[in-house]
């Protein structure tokens, strides 16, 4: 018996029955591609420990589960920051449309150089399109996960699934009730952020504690890649928007802060997906 076979025997019996052949093939491929024995042995022992601790779940599927959760949290933080920044982009697009029809007699009449304005509309539309793609991909991924969670979950799962709907309905419905004034608006905005965090945590809890089919993971992986690609595109558009604006048109510190947040959240999503590329490649190939 070879040493990889000995280490594979350390996995739970039900885990080996379900994933053993795939893992053996993966080990063979890694050895053929020059993976160092010490590193491979460490990965196998770590995987065996994870398999026992997670009740026999595939450790690589657990990594993919963690990757999707990381992408979800990154996307939520990204979208909230982009929405905060987006109101300026919308105003800019309207200014561009007006300037296109009625150019000012002097470049500085509106407080910023007219020559820099035309490129801003393109950046705005790229950011808007990226946001639409990200939201659409999130909704597509939510369908198979929600259906399977509803079939396989209990009362606790149903309560958690209701949290995002209740939060959204309560926040939108409350808009008519809040008094006028900046303080009330800021309070309601912060309350909305807290609600988004609570809804996201409810979704994360469902994803952590529910077993989903390979089809759901395939759809989730493709949608996570689409969301991450949208984040990359939107981050580039936001950076380009600030560069085109220049110091005379923009609060540079605000732009730098927003660009940094977008870059960090996008980077986390990219790293999470790259870390599970082997597992998704195997699942998509099956």
C-alpha positions in Angstrom: 0.0 0.0 0.0 1.4 3.4 -1.0 1.7 6.3 1.5 -1.2 8.3 -0.2 -3.4 5.2 0.1 -2.6 5.1 3.8 -3.5 8.8 4.3 -6.7 8.3 2.3 -7.7 5.6 4.7 -7.8 8.2 7.4 -10.9 9.8 5.9 -14.4 8.8 7.2 -15.8 5.7 5.5 -18.9 7.5 4.2 -16.7 10.3 2.9 -14.5 7.8 1.1 -17.5 6.1 -0.4 -18.7 9.3 -1.9 -15.5 11.2 -2.8 -12.7 8.6 -2.6 -12.3 8.0 -6.3 -12.2 11.7 -7.1 -9.6 12.3 -4.4 -7.5 9.4 -5.6 -7.5 10.8 -9.1 -6.7 14.3 -7.8 -3.7 12.9 -5.8 -2.5 11.0 -8.9 -2.7 14.1 -11.0 -0.9 16.3 -8.4 1.9 13.7 -8.1 2.3 13.6 -11.9 2.6 17.3 -12.0 5.4 17.4 -9.5 3.6 18.2 -6.3 6.0 17.7 -3.4 5.2 14.7 -1.2 5.5 16.6 2.0 3.0 19.3 0.9 0.7 16.7 -0.5 0.8 14.7 2.7 0.0 17.8 4.7 -2.9 18.6 2.5 -4.3 15.1 2.8 -4.0 15.0 6.6 -5.6 18.5 6.9 -8.4 17.3 4.6 -8.9 14.2 6.7 -9.2 16.3 9.9 -11.7 18.6 8.1 -13.7 15.6 6.9 -14.1 14.3 10.4 -14.9 17.8 11.9 -17.5 18.6 9.2 -19.3 15.4 9.5 -18.0 13.8 6.4 -18.4 16.7 4.0 -15.9 17.1 1.2 -13.2 19.5 2.5 -12.9 21.0 -1.0 -16.6 21.5 -1.2 -16.4 23.2 2.2 -13.7 25.5 0.7 -16.1 26.3 -2.2 -18.9 27.0 0.4 -16.6 29.4 2.2 -15.6 31.0 -1.1 -19.2 31.6 -2.1 -19.9 33.1 1.4 -16.8 35.4 1.0 -17.9 36.5 -2.4 -21.4 37.2 -1.1 -20.2 39.4 1.8 -17.7 41.1 -0.5 -20.4 41.8 -3.0 -22.8 43.2 -0.3 -20.1 45.6 1.0 -19.1 46.5 -2.6 -22.7 47.2 -3.6 -23.4 49.3 -0.6 -20.3 51.4 -1.2 -21.0 51.7 -4.9 -24.6 52.8 -4.2 -23.4 55.5 -1.8 -21.0 56.7 -4.5 -23.4 56.3 -7.4 -25.6 59.3 -6.7 -22.8 61.5 -7.9 -22.4 59.4 -11.1 -26.1 59.8 -11.9 -25.9 63.5 -11.4 -22.8 63.6 -13.6 -24.6 61.7 -16.4 -27.3 64.3 -16.4 -24.8 67.1 -16.5 -23.1 65.4 -19.4 -26.4 65.2 -21.3 -27.1 68.9 -20.7 -23.5 69.9 -21.7 -23.8 67.8 -24.9 -26.7 70.0 -26.0 -25.8 73.3 -24.5 -22.0 73.7 -24.1 -21.1 76.4 -21.6 -19.4 79.5 -23.0 -16.5 79.1 -20.7 -15.0 75.7 -19.5 -15.2 76.7 -15.9 -18.7 78.0 -15.8 -20.0 74.9 -14.0 -17.1 74.7 -11.6 -15.1 72.0 -13.5 -13.4 71.7 -16.9 -15.9 70.9 -19.6 -13.2 69.1 -21.7 -13.0 66.3 -19.0 -16.8 65.6 -19.0 -17.4 63.4 -22.1 -15.6 60.4 -20.7 -17.6 60.4 -17.5 -20.8 59.2 -19.2 -19.0 56.1 -20.4 -17.6 55.3 -16.9 -21.1 55.8 -15.4 -22.7 53.5 -17.9 -20.1 50.8 -17.3 -20.6 51.0 -13.6 -24.4 50.8 -14.0 -24.1 47.8 -16.3 -21.7 46.1 -13.9 -24.2 46.6 -11.1 -27.1 45.1 -13.1 -24.9 42.1 -14.0 -24.0 41.6 -10.4 -27.5 41.8 -9.1 -28.8 39.5 -11.9 -26.1 36.9 -11.1 -27.0 37.1 -7.4 -30.7 36.5 -8.2 -29.9 33.6 -10.5 -27.8 31.9 -7.9 -30.4 32.4 -5.2 -33.0 30.4 -7.1 -31.5 26.9 -6.8 -30.2 27.5 -3.3 -33.5 28.8 -2.1 -35.5 25.9 -3.7 -33.2 23.2 -2.2 -33.0 24.9 1.2 -36.8 25.1 1.3 -37.1 21.3 0.5 -34.3 20.2 2.8 -34.6 22.7 5.7 -36.7 22.8 8.7 -38.6 25.6 10.5 -35.4 27.4 11.4 -34.5 27.5 7.7 -37.9 29.0 6.8 -37.5 31.7 9.4 -34.0 32.6 8.0 -35.3 32.6 4.5 -38.0 35.1 5.5 -35.4 37.6 7.0 -34.3 39.3 3.7 -38.0 39.7 2.6 -39.1 41.1 5.9 -36.1 43.4 6.1 -36.7 44.8 2.6 -40.4 45.2 3.1 -40.0 46.9 6.5 -37.3 49.3 5.2 -39.1 50.3 2.0 -42.4 50.6 3.8 -40.9 52.8 6.5 -39.6 55.3 4.0 -43.1 57.0 4.0 -43.1 57.2 7.8 -39.7 58.8 8.5 -39.8 62.6 9.2 -38.1 65.1 6.9 -34.6 66.1 7.7 -31.0 65.0 7.2 -30.7 63.4 10.6 -33.7 61.1 10.0 -32.5 60.2 6.6 -29.0 59.3 7.9 -30.6 57.2 10.7 -32.8 55.3 8.2 -29.9 54.8 5.9 -27.8 53.3 8.8 -30.8 51.2 9.8 -31.0 49.9 6.2 -27.3 49.0 6.3 -27.9 47.0 9.5 -30.8 45.3 7.9 -28.7 44.3 4.9 -26.1 42.9 7.2 -28.8 40.9 9.1 -30.3 39.6 5.9 -26.9 38.6 4.5 -26.0 36.7 7.8 -29.3 34.8 7.5 -28.4 33.7 4.0 -24.9 32.8 5.1 -26.3 30.6 7.9 -28.5 28.7 5.5 -25.6 28.2 3.1 -23.4 26.9 5.9 -25.9 24.4 7.3 -27.6 23.0 4.3 -26.4 20.3 1.9 -26.8 21.4 -1.7 -26.5 19.4 -4.9 -23.6 19.7 -7.3 -25.9 21.5 -9.7 -26.5 24.2 -7.2 -22.8 24.6 -6.6 -22.1 24.7 -10.3 -24.7 27.5 -10.7 -23.3 29.3 -7.6 -19.8 29.1 -8.9 -20.6 30.5 -12.3 -22.7 33.3 -10.8 -19.9 34.1 -8.2 -17.5 34.4 -11.1 -19.9 36.7 -12.9 -20.3 38.8 -9.8 -16.6 39.1 -9.3 -16.1 40.0 -12.9 -18.7 42.8 -12.5 -16.9 44.0 -9.4 -13.6 44.1 -11.3 -15.3 46.1 -14.1 -17.0 48.5 -11.7 -13.8 49.1 -9.8 -12.0 50.0 -12.9 -14.8 52.3 -14.0 -14.8 54.0 -10.6 -11.1 54.6 -10.8 -11.3 55.8 -14.3 -14.2 58.1 -13.3 -12.1 59.7 -10.6 -9.0 60.1 -12.9 -11.1 61.8 -15.6 -12.8 64.1 -13.1 -9.6 65.5 -11.7 -9.0 67.3 -8.5 -11.1 70.3 -9.6 -14.3 68.3 -9.9 -14.2 65.7 -7.1 -13.6 65.3 -3.4 -10.4 63.3 -3.9 -10.4 61.9 -0.4 -13.9 60.5 -0.9 -13.0 59.0 -4.2 -9.8 57.4 -2.8 -11.8 55.9 0.1 -14.5 54.5 -2.1 -11.9 53.2 -4.7 -10.0 51.5 -1.9 -13.1 49.8 -0.5 -14.1 48.6 -3.9 -10.6 47.3 -4.6 -10.3 45.5 -1.3 -13.7 43.8 -1.5 -13.0 42.8 -5.2 -9.6 41.4 -4.2 -11.2 39.3 -1.4 -13.7 37.9 -3.9 -11.0 37.1 -6.5 -8.7 35.4 -3.9 -11.6 33.3 -2.6 -12.5 32.0 -6.1 -8.9 31.4 -7.1 -8.5 29.2 -4.0 -11.3 26.9 -5.1 -10.6 26.8 -8.9 -9.4 23.1 -8.7 -12.7 22.0 -7.1 -14.9 24.0 -9.5 -12.9 22.7 -12.4 -13.6 19.1 -11.3 -17.3 19.7 -10.6 -17.9 21.6 -13.8 -16.2 18.7 -15.7 -18.4 16.0 -14.2 
